[in-house]
Amino acid sequence: MVQARKIYNQAQYEYEVVSSDTKIKSKINGKTRTVTVTIDGKDGLIDPIGNITGCNGQVLPSYAGYSVFLFNTIDRINPTSIVALDRTTLATGGLEPNSTNLNPFSLTGSTDGRYNFLFNLSQTVVGKSYILVVKIPENSSYGERRVVIDITGFDGTTLSYQATSLDGKPLSTTESNVKKASISIADAARIGLVGVGICESQPAKIVKTADRATAEPGDTVVYRITLSNNSDTDIPNPIVADTLPLGMFLRPDSIRASLGTTNINNINLTQVGQTASFKFSAPGFSLPARKVVNLVYAVTLDADAIRGTGQNSAVLEDSTGRIIDGPATHLLSIRQGLIRDTGTIVGRVFVDKNFDGQQQANEPGIPNAVIYMDDGNRITTDANGLFSVQAVVAGARSGTIDLTSLPGYSLAPNLYFKERNSRSRLVKLAPGGIVRMNFGVTPTAREVK
């Protein structure tokens, strides 16, 4: 039986235990009323209390459809075992707002999101754990919250517990504004767990689109990035980091941004490799709650775009570089157009009579000469000594003449270019280009007998 006089302050209401024949003075929202209760076998009921708020600690416009559950920690992923609480009334020790000790407790009709539950003695054993779950209405933009409650102490009067947010979002108490993902409650009947803030399941969203689905080298593509803040809290100094694929180059003079119909100036652009970061650096700029910012810029494609993926991805970051949403990707189909990522090699094998490396009218071609390409391909000249190789990957390419395929001939010396006094030729092939690879030979001198 309770003998001592004790005062409890509970998140906007208070009650006073006077004796075993107890009068409880309840003050709720400025209104005071007194009820008489008898504390019998239910002596020892302790109430964890708290209130549900929005993501920024604000009272929700409506709590219709919201409810708070207490589950046993049999399964933290899909808790289904509801804690069986002793039913009460105001006359038997129940406390408002959950005067009948319901589990779950509906917040429909609440103006401030307050809740409370009463544990009996067997439920206050140190080491017991529960999961506090905030259920939300269907089709709500908010996300469910789950908090583990681990009983850490009970001396017969005062219950203490550790509250740990399963989603990592912070919690606080009526006694302290300190916000942490795991927080200690020293007296469950006196200190409320507040800041069980329910946030939008996707508080911010980034979407990327382009003015076309296909492009080719030389084209300019305009991208639009939409940043939506779906939460009730501003996002200070947001950053958009966009990684461009090979062959795409940002045009800094094309950058435009707006908040509604208002232009945003002072966008700071930094580029590291293929990643461009757009910082909204206007003094004090924030992405306002429930608002949308549009960012537009253009890129130009060069010949390397053909070998790139055509896909770029953008993320939305906060001022510390933490990713809030993304990546938002866009895949651009790259056409080769007039520029190809491959080229053509043409050449000839001929009798070079004047050793200048060029075929003259009186210098015949040599048929069936064999040239080996650096990729392993074996090419044979036609009746006129001509050969061609198409769809050769652009870059530095080489070919080597096989003199064993030309009995009676040797490599002709070149009197003008020393580098051509070799059986190999090195050429630089541009995408979509054509290069020549000629080999001059001369009859092998025969020994006179």
Secondary structure as a PSIPRED ss2 file (coil, helix, strand):
# PSIPRED VFORMAT (PSIPRED V4.0)

   1 M C   1.000  0.000  0.000
   2 V C   1.000  0.000  0.000
   3 Q C   1.000  0.000  0.000
   4 A C   1.000  0.000  0.000
   5 R C   1.000  0.000  0.000
   6 K E   0.000  0.000  1.000
   7 I E   0.000  0.000  1.000
   8 Y E   0.000  0.000  1.000
   9 N E   0.000  0.000  1.000
  10 Q E   0.000  0.000  1.000
  11 A C   1.000  0.000  0.000
  12 Q C   1.000  0.000  0.000
  13 Y E   0.000  0.000  1.000
  14 E E   0.000  0.000  1.000
  15 Y E   0.000  0.000  1.000
  16 E E   0.000  0.000  1.000
  17 V E   0.000  0.000  1.000
  18 V C   1.000  0.000  0.000
  19 S C   1.000  0.000  0.000
  20 S C   1.000  0.000  0.000
  21 D E   0.000  0.000  1.000
  22 T E   0.000  0.000  1.000
  23 K E   0.000  0.000  1.000
  24 I E   0.000  0.000  1.000
  25 K E   0.000  0.000  1.000
  26 S E   0.000  0.000  1.000
  27 K E   0.000  0.000  1.000
  28 I E   0.000  0.000  1.000
  29 N C   1.000  0.000  0.000
  30 G C   1.000  0.000  0.000
  31 K E   0.000  0.000  1.000
  32 T E   0.000  0.000  1.000
  33 R E   0.000  0.000  1.000
  34 T E   0.000  0.000  1.000
  35 V E   0.000  0.000  1.000
  36 T E   0.000  0.000  1.000
  37 V E   0.000  0.000  1.000
  38 T E   0.000  0.000  1.000
  39 I C   1.000  0.000  0.000
  40 D C   1.000  0.000  0.000
  41 G C   1.000  0.000  0.000
  42 K C   1.000  0.000  0.000
  43 D C   1.000  0.000  0.000
  44 G C   1.000  0.000  0.000
  45 L C   1.000  0.000  0.000
  46 I E   0.000  0.000  1.000
  47 D C   1.000  0.000  0.000
  48 P C   1.000  0.000  0.000
  49 I E   0.000  0.000  1.000
  50 G E   0.000  0.000  1.000
  51 N E   0.000  0.000  1.000
  52 I E   0.000  0.000  1.000
  53 T E   0.000  0.000  1.000
  54 G E   0.000  0.000  1.000
  55 C C   1.000  0.000  0.000
  56 N C   1.000  0.000  0.000
  57 G C   1.000  0.000  0.000
  58 Q C   1.000  0.000  0.000
  59 V C   1.000  0.000  0.000
  60 L C   1.000  0.000  0.000
  61 P C   1.000  0.000  0.000
  62 S C   1.000  0.000  0.000
  63 Y C   1.000  0.000  0.000
  64 A C   1.000  0.000  0.000
  65 G C   1.000  0.000  0.000
  66 Y C   1.000  0.000  0.000
  67 S E   0.000  0.000  1.000
  68 V E   0.000  0.000  1.000
  69 F E   0.000  0.000  1.000
  70 L E   0.000  0.000  1.000
  71 F E   0.000  0.000  1.000
  72 N E   0.000  0.000  1.000
  73 T C   1.000  0.000  0.000
  74 I C   1.000  0.000  0.000
  75 D C   1.000  0.000  0.000
  76 R C   1.000  0.000  0.000
  77 I C   1.000  0.000  0.000
  78 N C   1.000  0.000  0.000
  79 P C   1.000  0.000  0.000
  80 T C   1.000  0.000  0.000
  81 S C   1.000  0.000  0.000
  82 I E   0.000  0.000  1.000
  83 V C   1.000  0.000  0.000
  84 A C   1.000  0.000  0.000
  85 L C   1.000  0.000  0.000
  86 D C   1.000  0.000  0.000
  87 R C   1.000  0.000  0.000
  88 T C   1.000  0.000  0.000
  89 T C   1.000  0.000  0.000
  90 L H   0.000  1.000  0.000
  91 A H   0.000  1.000  0.000
  92 T H   0.000  1.000  0.000
  93 G C   1.000  0.000  0.000
  94 G C   1.000  0.000  0.000
  95 L C   1.000  0.000  0.000
  96 E C   1.000  0.000  0.000
  97 P C   1.000  0.000  0.000
  98 N C   1.000  0.000  0.000
  99 S C   1.000  0.000  0.000
 100 T C   1.000  0.000  0.000
 101 N C   1.000  0.000  0.000
 102 L C   1.000  0.000  0.000
 103 N C   1.000  0.000  0.000
 104 P C   1.000  0.000  0.000
 105 F E   0.000  0.000  1.000
 106 S E   0.000  0.000  1.000
 107 L C   1.000  0.000  0.000
 108 T C   1.000  0.000  0.000
 109 G C   1.000  0.000  0.000
 110 S C   1.000  0.000  0.000
 111 T C   1.000  0.000  0.000
 112 D C   1.000  0.000  0.000
 113 G C   1.000  0.000  0.000
 114 R E   0.000  0.000  1.000
 115 Y E   0.000  0.000  1.000
 116 N E   0.000  0.000  1.000
 117 F C   1.000  0.000  0.000
 118 L C   1.000  0.000  0.000
 119 F E   0.000  0.000  1.000
 120 N C   1.000  0.000  0.000
 121 L H   0.000  1.000  0.000
 122 S H   0.000  1.000  0.000
 123 Q H   0.000  1.000  0.000
 124 T H   0.000  1.000  0.000
 125 V C   1.000  0.000  0.000
 126 V C   1.000  0.000  0.000
 127 G C   1.000  0.000  0.000
 128 K C   1.000  0.000  0.000
 129 S E   0.000  0.000  1.000
 130 Y E   0.000  0.000  1.000
 131 I E   0.000  0.000  1.000
 132 L E   0.000  0.000  1.000
 133 V E   0.000  0.000  1.000
 134 V E   0.000  0.000  1.000
 135 K E   0.000  0.000  1.000
 136 I C   1.000  0.000  0.000
 137 P C   1.000  0.000  0.000
 138 E C   1.000  0.000  0.000
 139 N C   1.000  0.000  0.000
 140 S C   1.000  0.000  0.000
 141 S C   1.000  0.000  0.000
 142 Y E   0.000  0.000  1.000
 143 G C   1.000  0.000  0.000
 144 E C   1.000  0.000  0.000
 145 R E   0.000  0.000  1.000
 146 R E   0.000  0.000  1.000
 147 V E   0.000  0.000  1.000
 148 V E   0.000  0.000  1.000
 149 I E   0.000  0.000  1.000
 150 D E   0.000  0.000  1.000
 151 I E   0.000  0.000  1.000
 152 T E   0.000  0.000  1.000
 153 G E   0.000  0.000  1.000
 154 F E   0.000  0.000  1.000
 155 D C   1.000  0.000  0.000
 156 G C   1.000  0.000  0.000
 157 T C   1.000  0.000  0.000
 158 T C   1.000  0.000  0.000
 159 L E   0.000  0.000  1.000
 160 S E   0.000  0.000  1.000
 161 Y E   0.000  0.000  1.000
 162 Q E   0.000  0.000  1.000
 163 A E   0.000  0.000  1.000
 164 T E   0.000  0.000  1.000
 165 S E   0.000  0.000  1.000
 166 L C   1.000  0.000  0.000
 167 D C   1.000  0.000  0.000
 168 G C   1.000  0.000  0.000
 169 K C   1.000  0.000  0.000
 170 P C   1.000  0.000  0.000
 171 L E   0.000  0.000  1.000
 172 S E   0.000  0.000  1.000
 173 T E   0.000  0.000  1.000
 174 T C   1.000  0.000  0.000
 175 E C   1.000  0.000  0.000
 176 S C   1.000  0.000  0.000
 177 N C   1.000  0.000  0.000
 178 V C   1.000  0.000  0.000
 179 K C   1.000  0.000  0.000
 180 K E   0.000  0.000  1.000
 181 A C   1.000  0.000  0.000
 182 S E   0.000  0.000  1.000
 183 I E   0.000  0.000  1.000
 184 S E   0.000  0.000  1.000
 185 I E   0.000  0.000  1.000
 186 A C   1.000  0.000  0.000
 187 D C   1.000  0.000  0.000
 188 A C   1.000  0.000  0.000
 189 A C   1.000  0.000  0.000
 190 R C   1.000  0.000  0.000
 191 I C   1.000  0.000  0.000
 192 G C   1.000  0.000  0.000
 193 L E   0.000  0.000  1.000
 194 V E   0.000  0.000  1.000
 195 G E   0.000  0.000  1.000
 196 V E   0.000  0.000  1.000
 197 G E   0.000  0.000  1.000
 198 I E   0.000  0.000  1.000
 199 C C   1.000  0.000  0.000
 200 E E   0.000  0.000  1.000
 201 S C   1.000  0.000  0.000
 202 Q C   1.000  0.000  0.000
 203 P C   1.000  0.000  0.000
 204 A E   0.000  0.000  1.000
 205 K E   0.000  0.000  1.000
 206 I E   0.000  0.000  1.000
 207 V E   0.000  0.000  1.000
 208 K E   0.000  0.000  1.000
 209 T E   0.000  0.000  1.000
 210 A E   0.000  0.000  1.000
 211 D C   1.000  0.000  0.000
 212 R C   1.000  0.000  0.000
 213 A C   1.000  0.000  0.000
 214 T E   0.000  0.000  1.000
 215 A E   0.000  0.000  1.000
 216 E C   1.000  0.000  0.000
 217 P C   1.000  0.000  0.000
 218 G C   1.000  0.000  0.000
 219 D C   1.000  0.000  0.000
 220 T E   0.000  0.000  1.000
 221 V E   0.000  0.000  1.000
 222 V E   0.000  0.000  1.000
 223 Y E   0.000  0.000  1.000
 224 R E   0.000  0.000  1.000
 225 I E   0.000  0.000  1.000
 226 T E   0.000  0.000  1.000
 227 L E   0.000  0.000  1.000
 228 S E   0.000  0.000  1.000
 229 N E   0.000  0.000  1.000
 230 N C   1.000  0.000  0.000
 231 S C   1.000  0.000  0.000
 232 D C   1.000  0.000  0.000
 233 T C   1.000  0.000  0.000
 234 D C   1.000  0.000  0.000
 235 I E   0.000  0.000  1.000
 236 P E   0.000  0.000  1.000
 237 N C   1.000  0.000  0.000
 238 P C   1.000  0.000  0.000
 239 I E   0.000  0.000  1.000
 240 V E   0.000  0.000  1.000
 241 A E   0.000  0.000  1.000
 242 D E   0.000  0.000  1.000
 243 T E   0.000  0.000  1.000
 244 L C   1.000  0.000  0.000
 245 P C   1.000  0.000  0.000
 246 L C   1.000  0.000  0.000
 247 G C   1.000  0.000  0.000
 248 M E   0.000  0.000  1.000
 249 F E   0.000  0.000  1.000
 250 L E   0.000  0.000  1.000
 251 R E   0.000  0.000  1.000
 252 P E   0.000  0.000  1.000
 253 D E   0.000  0.000  1.000
 254 S E   0.000  0.000  1.000
 255 I E   0.000  0.000  1.000
 256 R E   0.000  0.000  1.000
 257 A E   0.000  0.000  1.000
 258 S E   0.000  0.000  1.000
 259 L E   0.000  0.000  1.000
 260 G C   1.000  0.000  0.000
 261 T C   1.000  0.000  0.000
 262 T E   0.000  0.000  1.000
 263 N E   0.000  0.000  1.000
 264 I C   1.000  0.000  0.000
 265 N C   1.000  0.000  0.000
 266 N C   1.000  0.000  0.000
 267 I E   0.000  0.000  1.000
 268 N E   0.000  0.000  1.000
 269 L E   0.000  0.000  1.000
 270 T E   0.000  0.000  1.000
 271 Q E   0.000  0.000  1.000
 272 V E   0.000  0.000  1.000
 273 G C   1.000  0.000  0.000
 274 Q C   1.000  0.000  0.000
 275 T E   0.000  0.000  1.000
 276 A E   0.000  0.000  1.000
 277 S E   0.000  0.000  1.000
 278 F E   0.000  0.000  1.000
 279 K E   0.000  0.000  1.000
 280 F E   0.000  0.000  1.000
 281 S C   1.000  0.000  0.000
 282 A C   1.000  0.000  0.000
 283 P C   1.000  0.000  0.000
 284 G C   1.000  0.000  0.000
 285 F C   1.000  0.000  0.000
 286 S E   0.000  0.000  1.000
 287 L E   0.000  0.000  1.000
 288 P C   1.000  0.000  0.000
 289 A C   1.000  0.000  0.000
 290 R C   1.000  0.000  0.000
 291 K C   1.000  0.000  0.000
 292 V E   0.000  0.000  1.000
 293 V E   0.000  0.000  1.000
 294 N E   0.000  0.000  1.000
 295 L E   0.000  0.000  1.000
 296 V E   0.000  0.000  1.000
 297 Y E   0.000  0.000  1.000
 298 A E   0.000  0.000  1.000
 299 V E   0.000  0.000  1.000
 300 T E   0.000  0.000  1.000
 301 L E   0.000  0.000  1.000
 302 D C   1.000  0.000  0.000
 303 A H   0.000  1.000  0.000
 304 D H   0.000  1.000  0.000
 305 A H   0.000  1.000  0.000
 306 I H   0.000  1.000  0.000
 307 R H   0.000  1.000  0.000
 308 G C   1.000  0.000  0.000
 309 T C   1.000  0.000  0.000
 310 G C   1.000  0.000  0.000
 311 Q E   0.000  0.000  1.000
 312 N E   0.000  0.000  1.000
 313 S E   0.000  0.000  1.000
 314 A E   0.000  0.000  1.000
 315 V E   0.000  0.000  1.000
 316 L E   0.000  0.000  1.000
 317 E E   0.000  0.000  1.000
 318 D C   1.000  0.000  0.000
 319 S C   1.000  0.000  0.000
 320 T C   1.000  0.000  0.000
 321 G C   1.000  0.000  0.000
 322 R C   1.000  0.000  0.000
 323 I E   0.000  0.000  1.000
 324 I E   0.000  0.000  1.000
 325 D E   0.000  0.000  1.000
 326 G E   0.000  0.000  1.000
 327 P E   0.000  0.000  1.000
 328 A E   0.000  0.000  1.000
 329 T E   0.000  0.000  1.000
 330 H E   0.000  0.000  1.000
 331 L E   0.000  0.000  1.000
 332 L C   1.000  0.000  0.000
 333 S E   0.000  0.000  1.000
 334 I E   0.000  0.000  1.000
 335 R C   1.000  0.000  0.000
 336 Q C   1.000  0.000  0.000
 337 G C   1.000  0.000  0.000
 338 L C   1.000  0.000  0.000
 339 I C   1.000  0.000  0.000
 340 R C   1.000  0.000  0.000
 341 D C   1.000  0.000  0.000
 342 T E   0.000  0.000  1.000
 343 G E   0.000  0.000  1.000
 344 T E   0.000  0.000  1.000
 345 I E   0.000  0.000  1.000
 346 V E   0.000  0.000  1.000
 347 G E   0.000  0.000  1.000
 348 R E   0.000  0.000  1.000
 349 V E   0.000  0.000  1.000
 350 F E   0.000  0.000  1.000
 351 V E   0.000  0.000  1.000
 352 D C   1.000  0.000  0.000
 353 K C   1.000  0.000  0.000
 354 N C   1.000  0.000  0.000
 355 F C   1.000  0.000  0.000
 356 D C   1.000  0.000  0.000
 357 G C   1.000  0.000  0.000
 358 Q C   1.000  0.000  0.000
 359 Q C   1.000  0.000  0.000
 360 Q C   1.000  0.000  0.000
 361 A C   1.000  0.000  0.000
 362 N C   1.000  0.000  0.000
 363 E C   1.000  0.000  0.000
 364 P C   1.000  0.000  0.000
 365 G E   0.000  0.000  1.000
 366 I C   1.000  0.000  0.000
 367 P C   1.000  0.000  0.000
 368 N C   1.000  0.000  0.000
 369 A C   1.000  0.000  0.000
 370 V E   0.000  0.000  1.000
 371 I E   0.000  0.000  1.000
 372 Y E   0.000  0.000  1.000
 373 M E   0.000  0.000  1.000
 374 D C   1.000  0.000  0.000
 375 D C   1.000  0.000  0.000
 376 G C   1.000  0.000  0.000
 377 N C   1.000  0.000  0.000
 378 R E   0.000  0.000  1.000
 379 I E   0.000  0.000  1.000
 380 T E   0.000  0.000  1.000
 381 T C   1.000  0.000  0.000
 382 D C   1.000  0.000  0.000
 383 A C   1.000  0.000  0.000
 384 N C   1.000  0.000  0.000
 385 G C   1.000  0.000  0.000
 386 L E   0.000  0.000  1.000
 387 F E   0.000  0.000  1.000
 388 S E   0.000  0.000  1.000
 389 V E   0.000  0.000  1.000
 390 Q E   0.000  0.000  1.000
 391 A E   0.000  0.000  1.000
 392 V E   0.000  0.000  1.000
 393 V E   0.000  0.000  1.000
 394 A C   1.000  0.000  0.000
 395 G E   0.000  0.000  1.000
 396 A E   0.000  0.000  1.000
 397 R E   0.000  0.000  1.000
 398 S E   0.000  0.000  1.000
 399 G E   0.000  0.000  1.000
 400 T E   0.000  0.000  1.000
 401 I E   0.000  0.000  1.000
 402 D E   0.000  0.000  1.000
 403 L H   0.000  1.000  0.000
 404 T H   0.000  1.000  0.000
 405 S H   0.000  1.000  0.000
 406 L C   1.000  0.000  0.000
 407 P C   1.000  0.000  0.000
 408 G C   1.000  0.000  0.000
 409 Y E   0.000  0.000  1.000
 410 S E   0.000  0.000  1.000
 411 L E   0.000  0.000  1.000
 412 A C   1.000  0.000  0.000
 413 P C   1.000  0.000  0.000
 414 N C   1.000  0.000  0.000
 415 L C   1.000  0.000  0.000
 416 Y C   1.000  0.000  0.000
 417 F C   1.000  0.000  0.000
 418 K H   0.000  1.000  0.000
 419 E H   0.000  1.000  0.000
 420 R H   0.000  1.000  0.000
 421 N C   1.000  0.000  0.000
 422 S C   1.000  0.000  0.000
 423 R C   1.000  0.000  0.000
 424 S E   0.000  0.000  1.000
 425 R E   0.000  0.000  1.000
 426 L E   0.000  0.000  1.000
 427 V E   0.000  0.000  1.000
 428 K E   0.000  0.000  1.000
 429 L E   0.000  0.000  1.000
 430 A C   1.000  0.000  0.000
 431 P C   1.000  0.000  0.000
 432 G C   1.000  0.000  0.000
 433 G C   1.000  0.000  0.000
 434 I E   0.000  0.000  1.000
 435 V E   0.000  0.000  1.000
 436 R E   0.000  0.000  1.000
 437 M C   1.000  0.000  0.000
 438 N C   1.000  0.000  0.000
 439 F E   0.000  0.000  1.000
 440 G E   0.000  0.000  1.000
 441 V E   0.000  0.000  1.000
 442 T E   0.000  0.000  1.000
 443 P E   0.000  0.000  1.000
 444 T C   1.000  0.000  0.000
 445 A C   1.000  0.000  0.000
 446 R C   1.000  0.000  0.000
 447 E C   1.000  0.000  0.000
 448 V C   1.000  0.000  0.000
 449 K C   1.000  0.000  0.000
